[in-house]
Structures are given as C-alpha cells and as structure tokens.
Amino acid sequence: MVNTPQSNGGPIAHRIQVGAQLRQLREARGLTRAEAGWAIRGSESKISRIELGRVGFKERDVVDLLRLYGVEPGEEHSRLLAQVREANAPGWWQGYSDVLAPWFQNYLDLEQAAELIRTYEVQFVPGLLQTEAYARAVINLGHGSRARDEIDRRVELRMARATVLTRPEPPRLWAVLDEAVLRRPIGGADILRGQIEALLAATDLPNVRLQVIPFRAGGHPASGGAFSILRFPHPDMSDVVYLEYLTSALYLDKEEDVDLYAAAIGQLFIEAEPPQRTPDLLRAALRDLAR
C-alpha cells in the first residue's frame, strides 16, 4: 500500500502550533523561560526550542508546564495533550525510512508544512512535478546499482510526495527551470516527451507557477546551482533555504542567508520568460523532440 499525505502539515507544523500556545500561556502568567525550564528540570534554551517547535515533546514535560501555567485538567488541557501526541506522531514518510536518508526526512517534514515553495532547477524537473517514468530515470542515475525493489520504493515515495500539490489547501509552487532541463533527455526522448507533457498539464494548476529561463538570458545570480526556499504559515517560523548535495543537504534559516537567496530567485522571476509564455515554450520543446 502506498503511504500518502492525509492532511496539511507534517510533525513540524504541529510542533510549531503547540509551541506557540505554550509560549502564550507562559507569557500570560508572566514567567520567564528560565522559570519554566526549572519546572521541567530543563534549561532556558530547552524551553526556547520547545516553543519554537524545534524538538519533539515529552508529554510529562508538557503536563508539568500546563500545571505551572495554571491549566487544570479539563477541555483545554486535553486538547493540548492531544495536539502533543499528534506532533509526536511519525510523518507519513516514515513508512519509507528504509530508503530515506535522515537529512532528507527533515526536508519532507518542511515540505509538508510549507505554504509557498520557490525553487530553481538547472538539471532536473523539480521532484514534485516529475512523472513516474522520469523519476525512475533520475533515481537510476544515482542508485542504479541498487536492487529493483529499492528503486521501486524510491519512485513510490516521490510519487507520494507529489500529491501535496493536489491535496486540500495545497502549497503554492513557483518553479524556474533552466532551459537545459527541457533539452536533457533523462531516460530517453520518449520519457522526456511525457515529462514535458506533464509540465504542460501542471501549468493549469492554480497553485503552480512555472517559468523557463532561456539560454539566451546568459548568466544570472542563481548560477551557483539549484535551491529551494520554503515559506510557512506560522509567524514563528522563518523561511528556510534548502540546498541538496550528493550525500547531504544544507538548511539555511539565518535572515541574511535567506535574503540573499530570495533576492537571487526574485531576479530569476524577472529574467525568466513570464509564466504565460511557459505553455508555448513547452510546446516548442515537444516539437523539437519530434524532429
């Protein structure tokens, strides 16, 4: 059975919501983080991490904090503990832990919680827009020596990820593709043709905006490589820049780093062909493949 997302947000989204409520309760009582940390045999920094949703919750700690904040057993107490259990529940992708690197599990958590995903791709179609055949060809490039059933599992995971774009209240995806993506025959011409046709269909989705930056545009600020910027519907969570490497990934959330990447992709949005031109560019790529 294929595991697929069932609702908006992953564990991190629920942790952020619970953490924000705990912070509000603490502040309403006029308590410092240090005082709250003392109550749970922890430090001020531990309370900070809890309130920012950066760590999982120990139910005992939350019970102690609620007691400190004057929340007695009752409806609010039960509701918060239920949210804690939901925040601690494994994400749907845990069913694929046998083929998932730990550093990529973090990305899946963030992807599920995002309300806007801005991405630039220089070599491949973004994972959320890949067809099954194209995904299999891409995965084979890096894992071709693995057993067939492992490849199948990786493809299955990628297809499950893609359902985030068609779920209720989906994130918005704004992707810029280098023209090379439409010219590089990953898996062969037939697979690329099917992928471009799928991109053409994706341009009809109200939450997907797709642009192509042509070769003639020359150099641009994002020439260093592919990256994504994720934005979340939680005021306590900053944007995150995601950079993927061969065996690891980098997550940037410092304001100065995020601002640099936001400026780079903003310039790409200007220099790339406008979104309304994308269907024509995709059809042109299909005609070139037919020659």
N, C-alpha and C positions, 0 to 999 in steps of 0.2 A: 504493500500500500504506500502511495506517495504521501509524504508529510508536506502539508502546505500551510501557509499562514492563515489563521482563522479570524484575526481581529487586528485592529490598528495597534502598532507599537509592540516592541519586544520587552524583555525584562527591564532594560534601562529606562524605558519610558515610565513604567510603573514605579521604579525606584525613585525617579525624579519627583513624581507626583506625591509619593508618600513622604519623601524627604522634605518637600516644600511644606506639607501640612505639619510635620513635626517642628520645623523651624517656626512656623506661625504660632504654634502652641507654646513653644519655648519663649518667644518674644512677648506673647500676651501675658506671660507670668513674670516678665522682667528678669529672666535668668540668663546668665552668660553661658557660652559654650563650655567653658571650664567647669561651671557648676553642674551642667547637665552631664558632662563627662564623668565627674565624680560619682554621680548616681549609678552609672553603669560600669564602674570600675575601669573607665577608659580616660582618654585624653581629650583636650580641646580639639585637636586635629581629627580624632575619630568622629566626634560629633559633626565637624565640618564635612567630612567625607560622607557621613550618613545623610546629612541634609542636602548635599549636592547630588545624591544618588550614585555615588561612585563606587560603593561597595554594597554587597548583599546585607540583609538584615538578620540579626539573631532575634528571634521572637521574644526571648527573655529580656533582651535589652529594650525592645520597644515597649513591653509591658511595664518595665521599670520607669521608662521615660514618661509614659502616659500617667503613671501614678504620680510622678513628680510634677507633671503639668496639670494635675487635678482632674484628669479624665477618668471617671469612675466606670466600673463595668456597666455596660448599657449599650444603646444603639450605636453611638459614635465609637465607643471602644471596640465593639465587634466589627464595625465597618473597617476601621483602620487595620485591625489584625487580619481581616480577610484580604485587604489590599497588600499587606506584607507578604502573605502566603502567595498571592498572585505574582508579586515582584520577585519572589524567590523561586518561582516555578521555572523549569528549564524552557528555553525558547524552542520553537518547532524544529529548528535546525539541529538540535541535539541528537535527533534521530540519525543524523549523518556524521556524527562525531568520528566515525571510523575513517572518513575521508576528508575531514576538516582540520586544517592547521589552527591552533589556538589563536594566532594573531588574526585570522580571517573570521573567526567566530565573533570577535569584537565588532568587525565591520557589519556583519549580518544583523547584530543587535542594533547598531546605529541606523542601518538602512531601514529597518522596520519602524523605527521611531521617527524618521525624518519626515518633514512636510515639504521640503524642497531639496532636490539633488541636482547640482550643477556639475557637469562632467565634460572633460576634454579627452578625446581618444585619438591617438596618432597611428595605431596599427590595427586594432580590432574594433568591431562593433561593441558598444557597451553591453555588459553581461545581461542587463535587464531587457535588452532588445534582441538578443540572439535567438535564432531558430534552433531547434534541436540538432539539426544536421550541422549547422555552423558551429554550435557549441561543442559538439563532439570533435569536430576537426581542430578547434582551438585547444581543447583539453588534450587531444592526442599529441599536440606539439610538445607539451611539457610532461606528459605522463604516458606516452605511447608504449613504454616498456611494461606498464602495469597490467594486471590481469583484466580481462574483458569485463568481469562483473564490477570491478572497481571503477572503470571508465563509465560504465552504465550508471553507477551510483552518483558519480560526479555530474554527469549530464542531468540526471533526475533532480539533483539539488539545484542546478542552475535554472531548470525549468520551473521548479517550485518558487525560487526567488522571484521570477518574472511575474508571478501572479500578484505581486504587491501593486503593480500598475493598474490592475483591474478590480481590486478589492473595493469595498465601500470606503469613501473618503481616502482615495489613494494619494500618495505624494505626487508632487509635480516634478517631472524630469525635464531638464533643459540641457541638451547634449549638443556639443560641437564636434563634428568628425572632420579629421583631416581628409582631404580628397583621396589620399593613399588608401584609406580604409575601403573605399568603393572600387579600387583598382586591384587590390591584392587578392588573388584568387585562393583564399584559405579553403582547403578541401577540394578545390577544383572549380571550374566555371559554373557548373550546374548548382553547386551549393551556394556559391556567391550570388547567383541569379535569384535563388529562392530567398536568400537573406535580404537582398535589396528590395524584393517584392514585399517582404515583411516590414521593412523600414517604411516603405511607401504606405502600407496599411496603418502603421503606427502614427503617421502624421495626422491621421484623422482622430486620434485620441485627444480629448480636450485637455488632458493633463500632461501631454508630451509636446515639447517644442524641440525641433531638430534643425540644426544648421550645418552647413558644409563650408569649410574654409578651403578655397581652391589653391592649387599650386601657384597660380599667378599672384597670390597675395604676398608671396615672399616670406621673409622672417616675421616673427611676432613674439610677444612677451612670454608665450607658453611653449616656446621651442624646446624647453628642457625635458618635456615628456608628459605623459598622461597623468591626470589627477582628478579628484572629485572633491567637491565642497558640499557638506551636508548641513542643512539648517533644520531646527527642531521647533515644535510649537510650545516650547517650555521656556519662559523668560530666564530661568536659572541655568539654562544650558547654552553654552556658546557654540558657534559654528565650529565644525571640525573639518580639517583638510585631510584627505586620505591619499597616501602615496604608496603604491604597491611595487615591491621588488620581487626578485626571483624566489627568495626563500623567506621573506619577511615583509613587513609593512610599517609605515610611519604614520602616526596620528598627530596632527598639529592643532592645538586649540588656543595658543597664545595670540592675543589680539593682533600684534604686529605681523605674525606669520600669516594669519588668516587674511588680513588686509592686503598683503602682497599678492596672494593667490586670487582673492576676489577682484583685485584690480586687473590681474592678468586675464581672467576669464571674462571680465567686463569688456576688455579691449577686444577679445576674441569675438564676442557677440556683435561688436561693431564692425570688425574687419571681415567676418564670415558673410557669406551670402545670406540675405534675410530669410526668415522661416518660410515665407510664402513662395520663395524660389526653390525650396527643397524638393517638392514633388517633381519639378521639371528636371532638376539635376539628377535625381534618382532614375527617372525615365531615360535620360541621356546615357547614364551608366549602363542601363539594361540594353539600350540599342548598341552600345559599343561591344557588349558581351556577345551579342548576336552576330557580329561580323565575323 
